[in-house]
Amino acid sequence: MYNPDGLIRQAKANGQPIIFVAINYRLGRIRENIAVFGGDPENVTAIGQSVGASSIALHLTSYRGRKGVPFQKAVLARLWPPPFPSHRTNQSISLMSGASGLNFNIMSSHVANNTAKVAASLGCIHTHGSPDSEETLQCLKNTPMETLNNVAVSHAREAKPPFGELYFYPSWDGDYIPERPSVSLRKGDFVKGSLFPSPLPCPQSSLTHLLYLLTTLQPDLPLISSFTTNDGAWYAPPNLPTPASALATLQRHILSLSPSSLSRLLELYPLSSFPDTEHATQSYHLAARLNRDFWFACPVLDFGYHYSRHSKPSPSANGSKNVYLYALNSTRYTPIYRAMGVPHWGVAHLSDIPYLMATPFIPGGDNSETQQALSRKMAGAVAAFAYSGDPNTGMGFGEGRWEGMLEGVEEEGGGLEGVEAEGVGLEGVGEKEGILEGVQDEGGGGFNIFVVDEEGGEGVR
């Protein structure tokens, strides 16, 4: 799925060659070794999809943004190692089909309790008493990795079907995650550009505060963030009978929602807004939309909004704000989903990968020339972003210009704050309509999001 051949070829064809490295969570080694392969250690783009996007977002908000990150740009497909970012301004991030992971209740006790359950199943707590003892930790360390992994995955999937997501996740520890990341975002406490090259000329401890102050003067790390039309397709069975059962799929992962909040959700997402289709009930489509918005769309938009609001114009993007958003309204998996009997999945999670990788052929998928052309455009834009920090410098999207999220947007009274939920926003948006198309608050604000589909309708909305 993540074969980069098409992306690399497209980048070369556009005269913006890149080197692709599959990091397997070893990001720091890139800057240490990429020069040996002809790469630039001061122009590293981190691309994360789904949970990878969450990892990048957590990097950006770690230590209140005061210790830097080992990359200069990021792509968060769906919403990160000398210890400080480079002095160069062509740094970027890409968060694809993934939320920032900052919207869920990050409770240390939840993860601790789940870890204790795994330890108990392995006999470690029964033998050694306390789940926090050194003996319990040593018992877990002595357990064969395959056994430990199988037991942990089994517990996770039983508690949070179907995939076991959010049974374990980074917790608010007062150190790496010093406070709720959403709070850090609103205060602007995230990683920004740096004046200093790496390695640093003197110990980190003596420069931490000075570098933090200086980095606030620099353009921030450019990033791309995104979601797909039906990112929440997998989080509910197709035969859900009632709106209450739709809410239950959300409550497995979004903890501590109050009864009043649940009632309000059903007001904002009325069942009548969703179709009753051959393969899935209205309540399924309600659940899919709720999960899309909570897991992906709203966190992506919230992260991008606050990141852009606190950022400074980027020279590499002609002085524009450096956060780019896209919503994907197309998928190459439609024939496969039909063959599987799940056509209601639509533009589901992972749909953007074949476009961003410019995958030439998907067995059983849609390999038409129209889809191939869209793949080349998407891959060209991502390669251009990695190369220069501006997705518009490559093949891009034809005549339409991909504007920054808040580019030309009146910030006072705009953005997400104050946006009326009824009649606008994410709820009730059809599969072929622009996400948040025409959204405005009373102050006439809003933001730019690039809507991508195979019918030639791509462009900023």
HUHUHU-V577127 format. One record per residue. N is the residue number from 1. PSI is psi in whole degrees, 0 to 359 (* if undefined). D_LAST is the distance of its C-alpha to the last C-alpha in whole Angstrom. Layout:
{{N	PSI	D_LAST} {N	PSI	D_LAST}}
//
This chain:
{{1	323	30} {2	29	29} {3	119	31} {4	6	29} {5	313	31} {6	320	28} {7	316	26} {8	318	29} {9	317	30} {10	320	26} {11	318	26} {12	318	30} {13	329	29} {14	2	26} {15	23	29} {16	67	27} {17	146	30} {18	162	30} {19	127	32} {20	130	31} {21	124	33} {22	113	33} {23	333	34} {24	46	35} {25	30	35} {26	55	37} {27	321	34} {28	332	37} {29	340	39} {30	307	36} {31	335	37} {32	332	40} {33	350	41} {34	333	38} {35	331	40} {36	332	42} {37	11	40} {38	10	39} {39	171	36} {40	112	35} {41	346	35} {42	13	33} {43	67	30} {44	128	30} {45	124	26} {46	127	26} {47	122	24} {48	134	25} {49	132	24} {50	242	24} {51	335	27} {52	324	27} {53	320	24} {54	319	26} {55	318	28} {56	316	26} {57	321	25} {58	325	28} {59	315	30} {60	330	27} {61	2	29} {62	148	32} {63	33	35} {64	26	33} {65	13	31} {66	357	35} {67	5	36} {68	177	33} {69	158	32} {70	35	33} {71	166	30} {72	348	28} {73	164	24} {74	144	23} {75	115	20} {76	94	20} {77	99	19} {78	308	18} {79	*	20} {80	*	28} {81	70	37} {82	156	39} {83	352	38} {84	148	36} {85	162	33} {86	164	33} {87	346	34} {88	157	31} {89	353	28} {90	59	26} {91	148	26} {92	166	23} {93	146	22} {94	119	20} {95	104	20} {96	136	19} {97	40	19} {98	142	21} {99	172	21} {100	349	23} {101	13	25} {102	1	26} {103	344	25} {104	161	28} {105	103	32} {106	90	33} {107	119	37} {108	324	40} {109	325	42} {110	312	40} {111	321	40} {112	318	44} {113	320	45} {114	321	43} {115	320	45} {116	323	48} {117	319	48} {118	316	48} {119	320	50} {120	320	52} {121	331	52} {122	0	53} {123	7	56} {124	319	56} {125	319	55} {126	325	58} {127	323	60} {128	3	60} {129	263	59} {130	139	56} {131	345	52} {132	6	52} {133	157	55} {134	327	56} {135	319	58} {136	317	55} {137	317	52} {138	323	55} {139	316	55} {140	320	52} {141	328	52} {142	350	55} {143	133	53} {144	139	52} {145	318	49} {146	319	48} {147	313	50} {148	316	48} {149	316	45} {150	317	46} {151	317	47} {152	315	44} {153	320	41} {154	314	43} {155	315	43} {156	314	39} {157	328	39} {158	320	41} {159	325	40} {160	72	36} {161	155	36} {162	345	35} {163	349	34} {164	18	36} {165	146	33} {166	19	33} {167	322	37} {168	140	37} {169	163	34} {170	135	35} {171	155	36} {172	104	36} {173	0	39} {174	2	39} {175	273	39} {176	316	37} {177	89	35} {178	339	36} {179	176	34} {180	126	31} {181	329	28} {182	327	26} {183	317	28} {184	318	29} {185	314	25} {186	333	25} {187	352	28} {188	18	26} {189	74	29} {190	170	28} {191	134	28} {192	177	28} {193	162	29} {194	151	33} {195	344	35} {196	137	38} {197	172	38} {198	152	39} {199	158	42} {200	146	43} {201	348	46} {202	169	47} {203	146	47} {204	318	44} {205	329	45} {206	351	47} {207	355	43} {208	307	41} {209	319	40} {210	315	40} {211	322	38} {212	317	36} {213	319	36} {214	325	35} {215	338	32} {216	349	30} {217	349	31} {218	157	29} {219	142	25} {220	167	24} {221	124	24} {222	146	20} {223	152	19} {224	135	16} {225	156	15} {226	169	14} {227	168	15} {228	164	15} {229	320	15} {230	51	19} {231	335	20} {232	14	22} {233	327	24} {234	354	27} {235	14	28} {236	146	30} {237	154	32} {238	347	31} {239	26	34} {240	132	33} {241	332	35} {242	161	34} {243	326	31} {244	322	34} {245	330	34} {246	316	30} {247	326	30} {248	326	33} {249	329	31} {250	321	29} {251	345	32} {252	331	34} {253	324	31} {254	101	30} {255	151	33} {256	30	35} {257	130	32} {258	159	34} {259	323	35} {260	324	33} {261	319	30} {262	320	31} {263	320	31} {264	323	28} {265	319	26} {266	337	27} {267	319	26} {268	332	23} {269	70	23} {270	140	25} {271	328	27} {272	345	26} {273	352	22} {274	146	23} {275	155	25} {276	100	29} {277	173	29} {278	322	32} {279	355	31} {280	146	30} {281	169	30} {282	318	28} {283	328	29} {284	311	28} {285	326	25} {286	314	25} {287	318	26} {288	319	24} {289	316	21} {290	314	23} {291	323	23} {292	312	20} {293	318	19} {294	318	22} {295	322	22} {296	292	19} {297	306	16} {298	316	17} {299	321	19} {300	313	17} {301	319	14} {302	315	17} {303	311	19} {304	320	16} {305	309	16} {306	325	19} {307	316	20} {308	320	17} {309	326	19} {310	359	22} {311	167	22} {312	156	23} {313	145	21} {314	123	22} {315	328	24} {316	345	23} {317	36	19} {318	37	20} {319	7	20} {320	163	17} {321	148	17} {322	32	17} {323	123	15} {324	135	12} {325	145	11} {326	149	10} {327	123	10} {328	122	13} {329	21	13} {330	152	16} {331	147	20} {332	3	23} {333	3	25} {334	312	25} {335	327	29} {336	316	30} {337	322	29} {338	317	30} {339	329	33} {340	351	34} {341	21	33} {342	53	30} {343	340	27} {344	349	26} {345	329	24} {346	226	21} {347	80	19} {348	176	21} {349	142	22} {350	356	23} {351	334	21} {352	344	19} {353	312	22} {354	333	23} {355	314	20} {356	331	21} {357	358	24} {358	48	24} {359	120	27} {360	329	29} {361	129	30} {362	116	30} {363	121	33} {364	356	32} {365	186	29} {366	107	26} {367	27	27} {368	163	26} {369	326	25} {370	315	22} {371	323	21} {372	320	23} {373	318	21} {374	323	18} {375	317	20} {376	322	21} {377	312	18} {378	312	17} {379	321	21} {380	320	20} {381	318	17} {382	318	19} {383	320	23} {384	320	21} {385	316	20} {386	324	24} {387	317	25} {388	348	24} {389	358	21} {390	113	18} {391	346	17} {392	352	16} {393	353	20} {394	208	20} {395	322	20} {396	217	16} {397	47	13} {398	231	15} {399	335	14} {400	138	10} {401	134	11} {402	105	10} {403	155	10} {404	158	11} {405	317	10} {406	16	12} {407	121	12} {408	10	13} {409	134	12} {410	115	15} {411	325	17} {412	116	20} {413	0	19} {414	199	15} {415	213	14} {416	332	15} {417	132	19} {418	4	19} {419	124	16} {420	133	18} {421	323	18} {422	119	19} {423	348	17} {424	187	14} {425	208	13} {426	331	14} {427	138	17} {428	4	17} {429	128	14} {430	167	15} {431	336	15} {432	15	13} {433	155	10} {434	131	7} {435	126	8} {436	21	8} {437	126	6} {438	10	7} {439	129	10} {440	150	12} {441	188	15} {442	339	18} {443	2	18} {444	17	15} {445	204	13} {446	200	10} {447	170	8} {448	132	6} {449	134	6} {450	118	6} {451	124	7} {452	124	10} {453	173	13} {454	0	16} {455	17	15} {456	12	14} {457	12	10} {458	147	9} {459	167	6} {460	133	4} {461	*	0}}
//
